[in-house]
Protein backbone atom coordinates (compact mmCIF):
# COMPACT_ATOMS: atom_id res chain seq x y z
CA UNK A 1 0.00 0.00 0.00
CA UNK A 2 2.42 2.67 1.20
CA UNK A 3 5.35 3.54 -1.03
CA UNK A 4 7.36 6.28 0.67
CA UNK A 5 10.66 4.43 0.44
CA UNK A 6 11.13 4.55 4.22
CA UNK A 7 10.51 1.07 5.57
CA UNK A 8 9.27 1.87 9.07
CA UNK A 9 6.84 4.51 7.74
CA UNK A 10 5.48 2.12 5.12
CA UNK A 11 5.04 -0.70 7.67
CA UNK A 12 3.35 1.62 10.20
CA UNK A 13 1.05 3.12 7.57
CA UNK A 14 0.06 -0.28 6.19
CA UNK A 15 -0.64 -1.59 9.71
CA UNK A 16 -2.82 1.46 10.53
CA UNK A 17 -4.77 1.21 7.27
CA UNK A 18 -5.41 -2.50 7.88
CA UNK A 19 -6.56 -1.70 11.42
CA UNK A 20 -8.97 0.97 10.13
CA UNK A 21 -10.31 -1.31 7.39
CA UNK A 22 -10.91 -4.10 9.93
CA UNK A 23 -12.53 -1.70 12.42
CA UNK A 24 -14.75 -0.27 9.68
CA UNK A 25 -15.82 -3.79 8.70
CA UNK A 26 -16.72 -4.62 12.30
CA UNK A 27 -18.72 -1.39 12.65
CA UNK A 28 -20.46 -1.82 9.31
CA UNK A 29 -19.11 1.40 7.78
CA UNK A 30 -16.57 2.12 5.05
CA UNK A 31 -12.89 2.97 5.44
CA UNK A 32 -13.62 6.52 4.26
CA UNK A 33 -16.36 6.99 6.87
CA UNK A 34 -14.17 5.84 9.74
CA UNK A 35 -11.41 8.12 8.44
CA UNK A 36 -13.77 11.11 8.51
CA UNK A 37 -14.97 10.25 12.00
CA UNK A 38 -11.44 9.90 13.35
CA UNK A 39 -9.57 12.69 11.61
CA UNK A 40 -12.28 15.28 10.90
CA UNK A 41 -14.63 14.94 13.89
CA UNK A 42 -13.07 13.10 16.86
CA UNK A 43 -9.42 14.19 16.54
CA UNK A 44 -10.10 17.93 16.23
CA UNK A 45 -12.75 17.74 18.99
CA UNK A 46 -10.24 16.19 21.41
CA UNK A 47 -7.62 18.77 20.40
CA UNK A 48 -10.01 21.69 21.00
CA UNK A 49 -11.10 20.25 24.36
CA UNK A 50 -7.45 19.89 25.37
CA UNK A 51 -6.67 23.48 24.34
CA UNK A 52 -9.69 24.80 26.26
CA UNK A 53 -8.73 22.83 29.38
CA UNK A 54 -5.15 24.11 29.18
CA UNK A 55 -6.37 27.71 28.94
CA UNK A 56 -8.75 27.15 31.86
CA UNK A 57 -6.07 25.66 34.11
CA UNK A 58 -3.48 28.30 33.15
CA UNK A 59 -5.94 31.09 33.99
CA UNK A 60 -6.89 29.40 37.26
CA UNK A 61 -3.23 29.04 38.23
CA UNK A 62 -2.49 32.68 37.35
CA UNK A 63 -5.50 33.80 39.37
CA UNK A 64 -4.32 31.71 42.32
CA UNK A 65 -0.81 33.20 42.11
CA UNK A 66 -2.19 36.75 41.97
CA UNK A 67 -4.30 36.04 45.03
CA UNK A 68 -1.36 34.64 47.01
CA UNK A 69 0.86 37.63 46.08
CA UNK A 70 -1.84 40.09 47.06
CA UNK A 71 -2.00 38.93 50.68
CA UNK A 72 1.30 37.41 51.81
CA UNK A 73 0.13 37.35 55.44
CA UNK A 74 -2.29 34.57 54.54
CA UNK A 75 0.56 32.39 53.28
CA UNK A 76 1.24 29.71 55.94
CA UNK A 77 4.83 29.28 54.76
CA UNK A 78 5.65 32.89 55.64
CA UNK A 79 4.30 32.60 59.19
CA UNK A 80 7.62 31.17 60.39
CA UNK A 81 9.50 34.23 59.13
CA UNK A 82 7.40 36.86 60.89
CA UNK A 83 9.14 39.05 63.45
CA UNK A 84 7.94 38.55 66.99
CA UNK A 85 6.03 41.52 68.34
CA UNK A 86 7.85 43.34 71.13
CA UNK A 87 6.21 43.27 74.54
CA UNK A 88 4.10 46.29 75.32
CA UNK A 89 5.09 48.63 78.14
C-alpha positions in Angstrom: 0.0 0.0 0.0 2.4 2.7 1.2 5.4 3.5 -1.0 7.4 6.3 0.7 10.7 4.4 0.4 11.1 4.6 4.2 10.5 1.1 5.6 9.3 1.9 9.1 6.8 4.5 7.7 5.5 2.1 5.1 5.0 -0.7 7.7 3.4 1.6 10.2 1.0 3.1 7.6 0.1 -0.3 6.2 -0.6 -1.6 9.7 -2.8 1.5 10.5 -4.8 1.2 7.3 -5.4 -2.5 7.9 -6.6 -1.7 11.4 -9.0 1.0 10.1 -10.3 -1.3 7.4 -10.9 -4.1 9.9 -12.5 -1.7 12.4 -14.7 -0.3 9.7 -15.8 -3.8 8.7 -16.7 -4.6 12.3 -18.7 -1.4 12.6 -20.5 -1.8 9.3 -19.1 1.4 7.8 -16.6 2.1 5.1 -12.9 3.0 5.4 -13.6 6.5 4.3 -16.4 7.0 6.9 -14.2 5.8 9.7 -11.4 8.1 8.4 -13.8 11.1 8.5 -15.0 10.2 12.0 -11.4 9.9 13.4 -9.6 12.7 11.6 -12.3 15.3 10.9 -14.6 14.9 13.9 -13.1 13.1 16.9 -9.4 14.2 16.5 -10.1 17.9 16.2 -12.7 17.7 19.0 -10.2 16.2 21.4 -7.6 18.8 20.4 -10.0 21.7 21.0 -11.1 20.2 24.4 -7.5 19.9 25.4 -6.7 23.5 24.3 -9.7 24.8 26.3 -8.7 22.8 29.4 -5.2 24.1 29.2 -6.4 27.7 28.9 -8.8 27.2 31.9 -6.1 25.7 34.1 -3.5 28.3 33.2 -5.9 31.1 34.0 -6.9 29.4 37.3 -3.2 29.0 38.2 -2.5 32.7 37.3 -5.5 33.8 39.4 -4.3 31.7 42.3 -0.8 33.2 42.1 -2.2 36.7 42.0 -4.3 36.0 45.0 -1.4 34.6 47.0 0.9 37.6 46.1 -1.8 40.1 47.1 -2.0 38.9 50.7 1.3 37.4 51.8 0.1 37.3 55.4 -2.3 34.6 54.5 0.6 32.4 53.3 1.2 29.7 55.9 4.8 29.3 54.8 5.6 32.9 55.6 4.3 32.6 59.2 7.6 31.2 60.4 9.5 34.2 59.1 7.4 36.9 60.9 9.1 39.1 63.5 7.9 38.6 67.0 6.0 41.5 68.3 7.8 43.3 71.1 6.2 43.3 74.5 4.1 46.3 75.3 5.1 48.6 78.1 
